[in-house]
């Protein structure tokens, strides 16, 4: 096992960090956007109902005989 260099920071990460220093309000905007699109409460009944309503996909939908059934 070699030594892992944990001091590397990519150019993209450097740029993002610089932008966040210049625009600290972006952090709150990011949190608001995440809450809007991703951080949702999960409803067990709805999740179960969605799982039960899935239609199984055929193994290979691009088969030439797919529509001849």
SEVEX-113647 format. One record per atom (N, C-alpha, C, CB): x, z, y; residue in one letter. Coordinates in steps of 0.1 Angstrom, whole numbers. Atoms other than C-alpha are relative to their C-alpha. Glycine has a CB too. Layout:
# residues N
<u X w Z v Y residu A> $
...
***
This chain:
# residues 69
<u 8 w 0 v -12 residu X> $
<u 0 w 0 v 0 residu X> $
<u 9 w 0 v 12 residu X> $
<u -10 w 12 v 0 residu X> $
<u -7 w 1 v -12 residu X> $
<u 13 w -10 v 34 residu X> $
<u -7 w 8 v 11 residu X> $
<u 2 w -14 v 4 residu X> $
<u 6 w -7 v -11 residu X> $
<u 7 w 6 v 67 residu X> $
<u -9 w -10 v 8 residu X> $
<u 11 w 5 v 10 residu X> $
<u 10 w 8 v -7 residu X> $
<u -24 w -7 v 85 residu X> $
<u 2 w 3 v 15 residu X> $
<u -14 w 3 v -5 residu X> $
<u -1 w -1 v -14 residu X> $
<u -20 w -14 v 122 residu X> $
<u -14 w 1 v 6 residu X> $
<u 8 w -13 v 6 residu X> $
<u 13 w -3 v -6 residu X> $
<u -50 w 2 v 138 residu X> $
<u 0 w -1 v 15 residu X> $
<u -6 w 14 v -4 residu X> $
<u -1 w 2 v -14 residu X> $
<u -38 w -5 v 173 residu X> $
<u -4 w -13 v 5 residu X> $
<u 14 w 3 v 4 residu X> $
<u 4 w 13 v -5 residu X> $
<u -49 w -41 v 174 residu X> $
<u -14 w 0 v 6 residu X> $
<u 0 w -10 v -12 residu X> $
<u 13 w 2 v -7 residu X> $
<u -77 w -50 v 198 residu X> $
<u -1 w -15 v 3 residu X> $
<u -1 w 9 v 13 residu X> $
<u 2 w 14 v -2 residu X> $
<u -90 w -85 v 199 residu X> $
<u -2 w -4 v 14 residu X> $
<u -12 w -6 v -9 residu X> $
<u 2 w 4 v -14 residu X> $
<u -92 w -105 v 231 residu X> $
<u -15 w 1 v 3 residu X> $
<u 4 w -15 v 1 residu X> $
<u 14 w -1 v -3 residu X> $
<u -130 w -105 v 228 residu X> $
<u -4 w 15 v 3 residu X> $
<u -8 w -5 v -12 residu X> $
<u 3 w -14 v -2 residu X> $
<u -131 w -67 v 225 residu X> $
<u 5 w 5 v 13 residu X> $
<u 6 w 9 v -12 residu X> $
<u -6 w -3 v -13 residu X> $
<u -108 w -64 v 255 residu X> $
<u -9 w -5 v 11 residu X> $
<u 14 w -6 v 1 residu X> $
<u 9 w 6 v -10 residu X> $
<u -131 w -87 v 275 residu X> $
<u -13 w 8 v 1 residu X> $
<u -3 w -14 v -3 residu X> $
<u 12 w -8 v 0 residu X> $
<u -162 w -68 v 265 residu X> $
<u 2 w 14 v 7 residu X> $
<u -6 w 2 v -14 residu X> $
<u -3 w -13 v -6 residu X> $
<u -146 w -34 v 274 residu X> $
<u 2 w -1 v 15 residu X> $
<u 12 w 6 v -7 residu X> $
<u -2 w 2 v -15 residu X> $
<u -135 w -48 v 308 residu X> $
<u -14 w -2 v 7 residu X> $
<u 9 w -12 v 3 residu X> $
<u 13 w 3 v -6 residu X> $
<u -170 w -61 v 315 residu X> $
<u -9 w 13 v 0 residu X> $
<u -8 w -10 v -8 residu X> $
<u 8 w -13 v 0 residu X> $
<u -186 w -27 v 305 residu X> $
<u 6 w 10 v 10 residu X> $
<u 1 w 6 v -14 residu X> $
<u -5 w -9 v -11 residu X> $
<u -162 w -9 v 329 residu X> $
<u -5 w -5 v 13 residu X> $
<u 16 w 0 v -1 residu X> $
<u 4 w 6 v -13 residu X> $
<u -172 w -33 v 357 residu X> $
<u -15 w 2 v 1 residu X> $
<u 3 w -15 v 1 residu X> $
<u 14 w 0 v -1 residu X> $
<u -209 w -31 v 348 residu X> $
<u -6 w 11 v -10 residu X> $
<u -6 w -14 v -4 residu X> $
<u 5 w -11 v 9 residu X> $
<u -218 w 4 v 333 residu X> $
<u -15 w 0 v -2 residu X> $
<u 4 w 13 v 6 residu X> $
<u 14 w 0 v 2 residu X> $
<u -255 w -3 v 337 residu X> $
<u -3 w -9 v -13 residu X> $
<u -7 w -6 v 12 residu X> $
<u 2 w 8 v 12 residu X> $
<u -251 w -28 v 308 residu X> $
<u -3 w 8 v -12 residu X> $
<u 11 w -10 v -3 residu X> $
<u 2 w -9 v 12 residu X> $
<u -250 w 1 v 283 residu X> $
<u -14 w 4 v -1 residu X> $
<u 9 w 12 v 1 residu X> $
<u 14 w -4 v 1 residu X> $
<u -285 w 12 v 292 residu X> $
<u -8 w -12 v -3 residu X> $
<u -4 w 6 v 14 residu X> $
<u 7 w 12 v 4 residu X> $
<u -297 w -24 v 291 residu X> $
<u 1 w -3 v -14 residu X> $
<u 5 w -12 v 9 residu X> $
<u -2 w 3 v 14 residu X> $
<u -282 w -28 v 257 residu X> $
<u -9 w 9 v -9 residu X> $
<u 15 w 2 v -4 residu X> $
<u 9 w -10 v 7 residu X> $
<u -300 w 4 v 245 residu X> $
<u -14 w -4 v 1 residu X> $
<u 2 w 14 v 6 residu X> $
<u 14 w 4 v -2 residu X> $
<u -333 w -8 v 260 residu X> $
<u -3 w -13 v -9 residu X> $
<u -3 w -3 v 14 residu X> $
<u 2 w 12 v 8 residu X> $
<u -329 w -42 v 243 residu X> $
<u 0 w 3 v -15 residu X> $
<u 11 w -11 v 3 residu X> $
<u 0 w -3 v 14 residu X> $
<u -320 w -27 v 210 residu X> $
<u -13 w 7 v -4 residu X> $
<u 12 w 9 v -4 residu X> $
<u 12 w -7 v 2 residu X> $
<u -350 w -4 v 212 residu X> $
<u -12 w -9 v -1 residu X> $
<u -3 w 11 v 10 residu X> $
<u 10 w 10 v -1 residu X> $
<u -372 w -33 v 220 residu X> $
<u -1 w -9 v -13 residu X> $
<u 1 w -9 v 12 residu X> $
<u 0 w 9 v 11 residu X> $
<u -361 w -55 v 191 residu X> $
<u 3 w 6 v -13 residu X> $
<u 9 w -11 v 3 residu X> $
<u -5 w -4 v 13 residu X> $
<u -345 w -34 v 164 residu X> $
<u -4 w 14 v -4 residu X> $
<u 15 w 0 v 0 residu X> $
<u 3 w -13 v 3 residu X> $
<u -352 w 3 v 166 residu X> $
<u -15 w 3 v -1 residu X> $
<u 7 w 10 v 10 residu X> $
<u 15 w -2 v 2 residu X> $
<u -387 w 4 v 152 residu X> $
<u -2 w 10 v -11 residu X> $
<u -6 w -14 v -4 residu X> $
<u 4 w -9 v 10 residu X> $
<u -404 w 31 v 132 residu X> $
<u -5 w -8 v -12 residu X> $
<u -11 w 10 v 5 residu X> $
<u 4 w 7 v 12 residu X> $
<u -410 w 20 v 96 residu X> $
<u -13 w 7 v -5 residu X> $
<u 11 w 0 v -10 residu X> $
<u 13 w -5 v 6 residu X> $
<u -445 w 23 v 81 residu X> $
<u 1 w -3 v -15 residu X> $
<u -12 w -7 v 7 residu X> $
<u -2 w 2 v 14 residu X> $
<u -442 w 28 v 44 residu X> $
<u -12 w -9 v -6 residu X> $
<u 0 w 13 v -8 residu X> $
<u 11 w 8 v 5 residu X> $
<u -477 w 13 v 37 residu X> $
<u 1 w -14 v 4 residu X> $
<u -13 w 6 v 5 residu X> $
<u -1 w 14 v -4 residu X> $
<u -471 w -18 v 57 residu X> $
<u 12 w -7 v -7 residu X> $
<u 3 w -1 v 15 residu X> $
<u -11 w 5 v 7 residu X> $
<u -437 w -23 v 41 residu X> $
<u -4 w -3 v -15 residu X> $
<u 12 w 9 v 0 residu X> $
<u 5 w 3 v 14 residu X> $
<u -453 w -20 v 6 residu X> $
<u -9 w -11 v -1 residu X> $
<u -6 w 13 v -6 residu X> $
<u 9 w 11 v 0 residu X> $
<u -481 w -43 v 15 residu X> $
<u 7 w -14 v 2 residu X> $
<u -11 w 2 v 11 residu X> $
<u -7 w 12 v -2 residu X> $
<u -457 w -69 v 28 residu X> $
<u 8 w -4 v -13 residu X> $
<u 10 w 1 v 11 residu X> $
<u -7 w 3 v 12 residu X> $
<u -436 w -67 v -4 residu X> $
<u -9 w -5 v -11 residu X> $
<u 7 w 13 v -5 residu X> $
<u 10 w 5 v 10 residu X> $
<u -467 w -71 v -26 residu X> $
<u -5 w -14 v 3 residu X> $
<u -11 w 10 v -1 residu X> $
<u 6 w 12 v -3 residu X> $
<u -479 w -101 v -7 residu X> $
<u 10 w -12 v 0 residu X> $
<u -5 w 1 v 14 residu X> $
<u -10 w 11 v 1 residu X> $
<u -447 w -122 v -12 residu X> $
<u -3 w -9 v -12 residu X> $
<u 14 w 6 v -1 residu X> $
<u 2 w 10 v 11 residu X> $
<u -451 w -154 v -32 residu X> $
<u 14 w -3 v -5 residu X> $
<u -7 w -12 v 6 residu X> $
<u -13 w 4 v 6 residu X> $
<u -422 w -160 v -56 residu X> $
<u 4 w -14 v 3 residu X> $
<u 1 w 4 v -15 residu X> $
<u -5 w 14 v -3 residu X> $
<u -401 w -190 v -47 residu X> $
<u 5 w -6 v -13 residu X> $
<u 11 w 0 v 10 residu X> $
<u -5 w 7 v 12 residu X> $
<u -394 w -216 v -73 residu X> $
<u 15 w 0 v 0 residu X> $
<u -6 w -15 v 0 residu X> $
<u -14 w -1 v 1 residu X> $
<u -358 w -216 v -85 residu X> $
<u 8 w -10 v 9 residu X> $
<u 5 w -1 v -14 residu X> $
<u -7 w 10 v -8 residu X> $
<u -347 w -249 v -68 residu X> $
<u -10 w -9 v 6 residu X> $
<u 9 w -8 v -10 residu X> $
<u 10 w 8 v -7 residu X> $
<u -371 w -263 v -42 residu X> $
<u 3 w -14 v 3 residu X> $
<u -4 w 7 v 12 residu X> $
<u -4 w 14 v -3 residu X> $
<u -351 w -295 v -37 residu X> $
<u 1 w -9 v -12 residu X> $
<u 13 w 0 v 7 residu X> $
<u 1 w 8 v 12 residu X> $
<u -356 w -307 v -73 residu X> $
<u -9 w -12 v 2 residu X> $
<u -5 w 9 v -12 residu X> $
<u 8 w 12 v -2 residu X> $
<u -369 w -342 v -74 residu X> $
<u -13 w 1 v -7 residu X> $
<u 8 w -12 v -6 residu X> $
<u 13 w -2 v 6 residu X> $
<u -397 w -331 v -97 residu X> $
<u -8 w 11 v 6 residu X> $
<u 2 w 2 v -15 residu X> $
<u 6 w -12 v -5 residu X> $
<u -407 w -302 v -75 residu X> $
<u -15 w -3 v 4 residu X> $
<u 7 w 4 v 13 residu X> $
<u 14 w 2 v -5 residu X> $
<u -439 w -319 v -60 residu X> $
<u -8 w -7 v -11 residu X> $
<u 1 w -9 v 12 residu X> $
<u 7 w 7 v 10 residu X> $
<u -449 w -335 v -93 residu X> $
<u -8 w 9 v -10 residu X> $
<u 9 w -9 v -8 residu X> $
<u 7 w -10 v 9 residu X> $
<u -466 w -304 v -107 residu X> $
<u -14 w -1 v 1 residu X> $
<u 5 w 14 v 3 residu X> $
***
